[in-house]
Amino acid sequence: MRAAAVDRFGPPATLRLRTLPVPEPESHEVLIALHAAGVGVWDASIRDGAWQPAGRSRFPLIPGIDGAGIVVRKGARVRRFRIGDRVYALDFAKPNGGFYAEYVAVDADHVAPVPRRLDLPRASAAVTTGLTALQGIDDTLRLRRGETVLIFGASGAVGTLAVQFAKRRRARVLATATGRPAARLAQRLGADAVIDARSRSGIERLRSLAPDGLDAVLALAGGDELEGCLDMVRAGGRVAYPNGIDPEPRGRRRVRLLAFDGVAGRREFARLDRAVAEARLRVPIAAVYPLAQAAKAHARLERGQILGRIVLEIRRRSTG
């Protein structure tokens, strides 16, 4: 099979197209012929060695933790899927064989049918991001109808979905986004108001939008701009952030600071499927690169200001 892999940790240019053996699924795994894979900052950390999720890795190393495609084989203990099923999957723990490849073998508990609203490219973009956004809004913040929530980083891969899941809870959604295209995107997805947290006028506007304080914040990036926003969280409010945000938000008196990880499992995928339907979820794709241009995708990732998520196209007939 073709795969984008690295023979050493390093910059985007270390990612090169290789011919590698098709993985053999174990008894609890399914083999997926991938049509698309998501590209995220965590993939860059795997590529350059900053993060090795399964411990010490061997080369060649295939990055990628999520994607979507078709089930082509399954292990002896797998009963939930049929050959030909359209699925999307997430696996943080593969030491060498990630999703930047034509085939991947994944634990069946980390695989689910693609939601009806999504084609395969958008499904590949919505696995990690969707689970993280939904669990941040529903499980960690426990957002309630009528509350005012700030999505900090609303135009990114997780933030674009978090805005929609927060609206699903009938919350009042404020969003941060820098630049007109990012602000327009957040508004199209349902944000009630958008501010630029990098500007003084933006912070002043946030104060006017929430004179009684914010009930909740989903922080998807850290830094001074976030801290300025967190000063407006009311006593008893909540701040949730995915583990890995750097720098982490600073604690404040009488404000609950809640770190969390996006978790994959049968229950979590079932909840995501329902949320996708109820929110009529739209999954913005910032750019699509063929598998052979994985290095270019990572170079684009490093330039930042990604509106939505980058996707690798692995098979051309990828609309599902």
N, C-alpha and C positions, 0 to 999 in steps of 0.2 A: 504494500500500500504506500501511497504518498503521505508524507508527514512533514510538517515544519518543526524542526528540532534544533537543539544546540549541542555542540560537542564540548563546550566550556561556558562558564558563566561570563556574561559580558553585555555589551550594548545591543541595540536592536539588530545591528548587522550580523550578529552571531547566529540569528535565526535563518536557517537555510532549508530548502526542500531536500528531503532524503527519501530513499526507498527502504522501508523497514517491514519486518514481518507483521502480518495481521495478528492481533492478540487472540489468544484462545480463552473463551469465557470459562470461568470456574463454575462450579455447580450452582452457585447462588447469583450468577451474573447473566446479563444479556449482552449480546454483541450488537452494536448499533452501527449501521452504515450512515455516517454523518452527512447531513446536507449543509449545515451551518454551525459555527461555533461563536460564542461570545468572546469579546476581547475586553479585558479589564485591567485595572492597575495591579491587581493581584498577580496577573499573568506576567507582567513586567518584573515583579518581585521574584517570581519563580525563575524567570529567564536570567536575571542578574545575580541570583543566589542570595538575595536579601531574605527570602522566605523559602523554607523547604518544608512543606506541610506534612510530609510523611517521614521526616528524618533525612538521613543522608541519601542523596539521589545518585543514580548511576547515569552515565552518558552512553548513547545519545538520550537527551531529555526532551520530551514533548510537553510544552506548556498547554494550558487551557483547562479550565475546571467545569465548563458547561457547554451544552450544545443541543442540537435537535436533529433527528433523522428517523430512520426506519429500522425496526427490529429484524435482523436477518438470521440470528441464531440465539439459542438460550440454553442455560445450564440445566442439568437434570432435575434440580430442585425448584426451578422456576415454574409457577403455574399461572401467574397473573397476566402474561402477555402472549400474543400470537405473532407468528412470523408475518411481517407486513404492517404491524401496528406503527402509527406515527407517534413518536415519543420525544420528550425532552428530558434532560438528565443533568445532575450535578454531582461531582465527586471531588472533594478536596484532597483525598488521601491517596491518590495514585502517585507513586514515587517516580515513575518514568513515563507511563503511557497516558498522556493527557488528550484533550479534545482537538488539538490542531492536527488532525489526521483524518483519513478516509474512514477509519473504523476505530471504535473504542469499546472496551468491555467494562461494564459498570454494574455494581451491586444493584439488584432489582429493586431494593427498597429506596434507591435514590433515582428511580426512573418513574415517569408518569405519562399517561396519555396527553398529547398536546391539547390544550383548551380549544374549543371549536372556533373561537374568535380569531385565533392566531395562525398564521402560516408558519412554515418552519424557520425562516430567518428571524421573524419576530419572536417566536418561541425560544430560539437560542439566545436572544437578547434579554429574555424576561425570566430566566431561571434564577440565578443568584440574586439579581436585582429585585425581582418580584418577591421572592421569599424574604429578602432583607427588608424591603419596604413594608410589606404586609405585617411582618412580625414586629417591626418598629412601631407602626401605627396601632395595631390591634393588641399585641401581647405585652409590649413594654410600656408604651404610653397609655394604653387602654383608653384611647380617645373616645370622647362622648359627644353626642349631638349638642350643638350650640357652643361648644368650647372654641376658643381661639388658639390655633396652632400655627407656629412658624416652621416652615420647611426650609432649612438653611442649606442651600445648594440644590435648588429646585429644578435646575435645567440639566442636571447630570443624569447618569444612568439609573441610579436609585431614586433620585429626587423626582424625576418626571413621573414615576409610578407612585411614589409616596403621595404626591399631590392628589392623584386620582383616588387612592385608597382613603385618604383623609376626607375627601368630598363624599365618598361612599358612606362615611360615618356621619354625614351632615354637619361637619364642623365648619367653622369659618377659617379659611385657609389663607394665610399670608405666606409669601414666598420671597426668597432672595435670589436674584439673578443679575449678572453683570452684562450690560450691552443690550441693545434693542432686540436682536434676534432671540436671545435667551429669555428676555422678559416677555416677548410675544408668545414664545412657546409655553411658558408657565401659565400665561393667561388662557391660552387655547385649551390647556389641559384642565382648567377649572379654578385656578388660583383667584381668590377674590381681590387681591391686591399684590403688587410686586414692588419690592424696593431693591436698591443697589446698596448693599451693606458696606461697600467700600467708600461711600460718600457720606459726608456729614449730613447732607440734606436727606439722604436715605434713612439714617438713624432717627433723625427728627421726625420724618414721616411715619416711621414705625411707631414712635411714641404717640403720635396723633391718631394712628389707626388702632392702637390698643392702650387707651388712656388708663384703663384699670389693670393693665399688665397682661402678659401672655399666660395662658393656662399650660401650654406645652410647647416644646421645641424638639424637632427631630434634626439633630446636627450631623450633617454628612461631610463636613470639613471643619478644621479647627483654625485657630489663630485669633488675632486681635479683633477682626471684624465680628467673629462669632461672639467673643466676650462682650463686645458692646451691645449686641442683641440680648445676650443672657441677662444683662443688668435689668431688663424689663420683664423678666419672669416674676410673676406674683408669688407671694408667700404661699407655700403649699403646692406650687407648680412642679412640673416634671420636665426633665431634659433627658432625652434618650440619644445614644450614639452607638454606631457599630464599633466593635473592637477593631483597632487598627487606625482610627482617626489620630492624626498627629499634627499639632499637639492635642492632647485630650482636653476637653472642657474643664475649667477650674470649678471647684465646688463653691457653693454659696449657701449661706444660712437659710434654712427653711425651704430649700429647693431640693427635690430628689434628683440625683444624678444617676442615670441608669445605663450601664453598658450592656450590650447584647451581641450575639452572633446570629446570623441567619442559619437556620437549621433545616436540613432536608430529611424527609421521611414520608411514609404513606399519608399520615394525618396532615402533615404540613402541605403536601402537594394537593390533597383533596380540598383544603381550605383555600389554597391559591386558585384552584380551578373555579370555585364558587365566586371568589372575589373578582376574578377576571371577568366573569359573566355579569355580576352585579354592577361593577364599575364601568362596564363596556370599555374595557381597558384599551388604550392606544399605547403602542410601544414605539417611541421615536428612535429611528436608526440614523445615526450621525453620518456614517460612511460604510460602504461595503468594499472589501478587498478580496481578491482571490487568494486561495491558500498559498500560492507561490509568492505572494506579496505580504506575507505575515510580518516581515521586517519593516515594511513601509507602514503597516498598520500600527506597529509599536512605536515607530518614529512619530506618527501622527498623535498617538496617545500621549507621548512625552511633551508635545507642544501645548497640551491642555485645551481648555475651553471647548470641551466636547458636549454637544447638545444631544443628549440621549446616549446611545451606546454604539460602539463600532462592532461590526460583524465580519467574520471570515466566511466567504462562500466556498464551500468544499466541493459541492456538486452543482452544476449549473441549473438543473431542474430542481430548484430548491423551494418552490412556492408551496409544495405539499398539496 
